Amino acid sequence: MALLRKINRVLLVLLLLILCLLLHSTFLRASSRPTSSDHRKIFGKTAQNPAVSETDNVIPVIICASEERVGATMAAINSIYSNTDASVFFYIVTLRDAVRLIRRYIQKTSLKDIKYKILEFNPMVLQGKVKPDSSRPDLLHPLNFVRFYLPLLDINHKKVIYLDDDVIVQGDIKDLYNVKLKPGHAAAFATDCDLPSTHEMVRSIGMQTTYMGFLDYRKNEVRDLGINPSDCSFNPGVFVADVGEWKKQKITKQLENWMEENFRQNIYSSAVAGGVATPPMLIVFHDKYTTLEPLWHVRHLGWSPDAHYSESFLQDARLLHWNGPFKPWNYPAVHLDLWERWFIPDPSGKFSLVRPDSEN
């Protein structure tokens, strides 16, 4: 009888251990699958300038910083910081491997006085939403999709500015921030047809400026949208967002739905659309966005190593965007002087410019 009781106790202990292991395993699996309803699993606050705090009196600017392009982000930040007297708060979104590099870049250079917070993005949120594509793998970098999740960032602002890392701001960022969004609009973009001075550039390099260049109209899912293929497109690399309206309209969920639809049906691809981050934005925001002043997004500087804008036109531009494969920190590229004047050398030496006389 005593032996039976001892066996029962051992079995009970083993049962409890198995139960604990099952619960622990379930918890780990749940914590590794972030959802858009839980921002703590998508974004984590990792570092902040301890001398400042976020308030409603700052201009919040969201910009991403990948390890391989961190110098580009710092040049963009430097141009913003140097051309305004407004108080700007930078939300620098990155992956875990670049956090230490970014912190050092800021603390060891002239950017040490900026107000900032580093947010870590969890790429697991993109599982089942993005297909591998070899035509331009840089466009599939997880940080390209941060713009879809703006309301889930660890921030507290009603309105924010989002910028790609390959921009230079020549105007006062507060003028961009002060744009008034129309009622019911969650964002403001610059359209691809609104600046006559860029038309010649667009024609010369074969850029797409309509929905036909981004969506596959052979697919029923695209035709059923009822979007005219000749409607003017926009570039989502620079925009102002109304966070409250974004949440109200469930923009993030809509964008995710189209990512998942493309994963299943391939209704657009990086080969057709120049990337897979733009088409969902074009679909969700079609006819539902405020138009930015064109000089606040002068783009296509990175689409050709030969096509130049006039110097007088570039002087009037408030923001320059090197979208395309020919980036100004590499070579060849155009209008390098306008970008390089804001470049701050990497104190760690990991990021360096590629120039004709460079060994890199």
N, C-alpha and C positions, 0 to 999 in steps of 0.2 A: 504493500500500500504506500509506504514511504517512497519507494522507488517510482511509483506511478505519479505521485505528487511532484517529485523532482523533475520528471520528464515533462509534465504539464507546464511547470514554471519555465523550463528551457524553451519549450515550444511557444509559450506566451511571449517571452523576451524576443525570440526570433521573429515572431509575427509583428511585434512592435517595431523592430529594426527595419523589416521589409516595408512596413507602412511609412516610416519616416523617410526611407530612401525614395519611395514612390512620390511622396509629397515634395521632396527636395528636387527630384528630377522634373516634376511638373512645373514647379516654380521657375526653374532655370529655363525651360523651354518657353514659358510665357514671357519671361523677361528678355529673351533674345529675339522676340518677334514684336517690334514696335508697331503701334498703330497710330493713325493720325489723331486719335482721340486722347492720346496721352503724350504731351509734349516732352515730358521728362525722359521718355525712352528714345526720342528723336534728337533732341538737343540737350546738351549739358553745359552749364556755365563752368568754365575752367579757369579763367584768369581775368582780372580787371585791374585797372589803375586804381590803387587803394585810396588815392587822394581825392577822388571825385565820386559823385553819385548820379544816377539817372534821375532827371526831373522833366517836367513838361516844358521847361524853358530851353531845351536843347533841340537841335535838328538831328534826328536819328537817321544814320546812313548804314545800310546793310551791304556788306561786300564780302566776297569769299576769298580765301587765301589757301591755295594748294601748295604743297611743299615745293613742287617744281616751278611754280610761278609766283612765289612769294614776293619777289622784287617788283613784279608788276603791280600787285596790290599796294605795296608801300609807295610806289610812284603815284598811284591814283589818290591815296590818302594824303600824300604830301601836297598834291595840287589842290585838293579841296581845302585843306587846313591853311594853306598859304594865301588863298584867294578870298577869304571871308573874315569878317570880324565877329561873325555869329559863333555861338557855342555849339559845336558839333560833337555828337556822341557816335563813335564808330562801333558797330557790331561786326566783328570779324569772325566769319564762320569758316571752320576748317575741319580736317580730320585729325585723329589723335596723333598721327606721326609728325604733324607740323606745329603742334602747340608750343613746344619749347623754342623752336626756331623763330616763330612769330614774336614771342615774348622778348627774346633777345634782340631781334631786329629793331623793335620799338625802344627798348630800354637803353640800347647802346648807340642810338643815333639821335638826330635832331627831332625825331618824332616822340621823344620821351615825355613830352608834355601834353600829348593828345589825350582826350577822354575816350576810353575804349573798354570793351568787354570781348573776350574770346569765347566763342560758343563752339562746342564740338558736335558735329553732325554724325548721326549714326546711319551709315549707308544700308543697313539691313532693311530699312523702311522701303527700299526700292526693289526688294526681291519680288519677282513675278510681275514686274512692271516695265523693265528695261531689258531689251535683247542685246547681246553682244553684236557689234558691227565693226568691221575692219576698215571701212572707207575713211573714217576720221575718228579713231578711238578717243581722242581728246574730248570730243563732244559728248561722250558717254560717261565722263567723270562724274561721280556722285554729286559733287558740289554744283554742277550745272542745274540740278533740280531743287536746290535750296529755295529758289524763288517760289516754288509751288507751296512751300510750308511756312510762309511768313507769319501767320497768326499763331503758329505753334512755337515760335522762338521765345526764349526767356526774356521778354521785353514787356514794357507797359506804355505803349504809345498808340494814339488814335490814328496817326498818319506816319508813314515811313517812306524813305527813298531807298530803292534798290539799284545797285550799280554792278555791272560786270567788272572784272579786274583789269580788262584791257582798255580802260578809258582814262582820259585826262580832262579835268574840269578847269576851264579857263575863266568861267564866270563865277559869280557869287552864288554858292549853293543855296542860300536862303531864298533866292529868287525862284529856283526850281521847287523848293519846298512849299513856297507860298502859292503855287498854282491851285486854283479852286476847282475841285472835281464837281461835275454836274450831279444833281440828285440821282441816287440809284446806281452811280458808277463806283466800282471798287478800285479802279486804277486809271492812270493817265499815261498814254504812250505817244511816241512820235510816229506818224504813219510813213510808209515807204514812198509815198507819191507827193509829199507836200513841199518839197524844196527844189525849185527849178534848177538851182546851181548844181545839184547832184545828178540831174537827169543824164547829162553827157557821160559822167563817170559810170553810172549804172549801165547805160547802153554799151559802153566800151568794154566792160568786164563781164557782161552777160548776167548781171544780178537779177534775181527774181523780185518783183514788187507786188505780185498778186497772189491770191490763194491758190491758183493753179500751180504755182511753183513749190507749194508746201504739202498739198494733200493729193492723194491718189483718187481722182474722180472716176476711175473705173470701178471703185468699190461702192456697193450699195450704201454702206454706212456713211460714206462721205456725201453721196448724192442726196441721201435722205435729210441731210442737214439743211438743204435749201439755200446754201451759200453760193452766190454767184462766183464762179471761178475767176472772174476779172475784177472782183472787189480788191481794193488796196489792202495789202498786208501791213504789219507793223513789226518792229524789232523789240523783243522783251528784255533787252540787255540794259535798258534804262527806263525806270518808271517810278511813279509816285503812287502809293497804295493807301487806300482808306481801310484800315485794319478791321474796323467794325462792320463795314459793308461787306468786306471779304468773308468774314465769319457768317454774317447774316445770309449771304447767298451760297454758303458752303462751297466756295471756289476751290479750296484744296481738294475736297471730295470729287468735284466735277473733273478736275485735272487728273486725279488718280484714276478715275473711271476711264478716261480716254487713253491714259498710259496702258491700262490693262487691256483695253480694246485693241490697241495697236500690238500689244504683246501676242494677242490671239490671232488678229486678222492682218497685221502688217499694212495698215492703212496709210502709213507714212514711214519713211526711213531716213537715215542720215544722208543717204545718197541722193534722195529726192529733195529733202527739205533742208539740207545743210545742218542737220542736227535733229534730235528728237525732243528737245525741250521747247522749241518754238511752236510746232503744230498744235499741241494741246492748248496753249495760250491763245493762239489764233481762233480756235474753235470756241472756247469758253467765253472769250471777250468780244466775239464778233458783234459789231454794232452796239457794244455796251461799254465803251471807254471814252474818256475825255482826251482830247488831242493836245499834246504838248507843243509849245513853240518850237518850230523846226530847228532853230539854232541851238536848242538844248540837246540835240542828238544828231550831230553830223557824223555819219558812219561810212562804212565800206572802205576805210583806210587800210584794212588788212587783206583786201581781196586781190590785190595785184602788186607786184614789186615795181611796177612801172607807171601806173596811172596816178597822176597827181592832181590835187585841187590847186586853185590859185592861192597865192600867199595872202592876198587881201581878203578872200573869202574865209580862209582859216583863221585870220586874226579876229574876225567878227564872231566866229563860232564860240558858243558857251561851253560846249562839251564835244570832245573828239573821241571817236570809238574805232579802234582797230579790229573790228569784227572781221573774221576771215583767217586764213592760214598764215599770212605774212605779218607776224607780230613785231612790234618795234624794238623788242629786246633781242630779237634774232636778226639774221641778215640772209637775203635782202629784205628790205621793207622801205616804205615811203614815209616822208616827214618825220624822220628819226629825231631831228633837233627839237621838235615840239614835245616829244615824249621824254627825251633824255634829260632835258633841263630840270625835270622833277624827279629823276631817278636818284635814289640814295643807295650807295654800295652796301652790300650785305656784310655785316661785321663778321659773320661766320665764314664767308668766302664760298658758301655753297651755291649761291645764285650769282651768275656773272653774265655780262653782255656778250653777245656773239657779234663781232665786227670783222671787217676784211682782214685786219692785221692781228686778229685774235687767234689763239691756238685752239679755242673751244669750238 
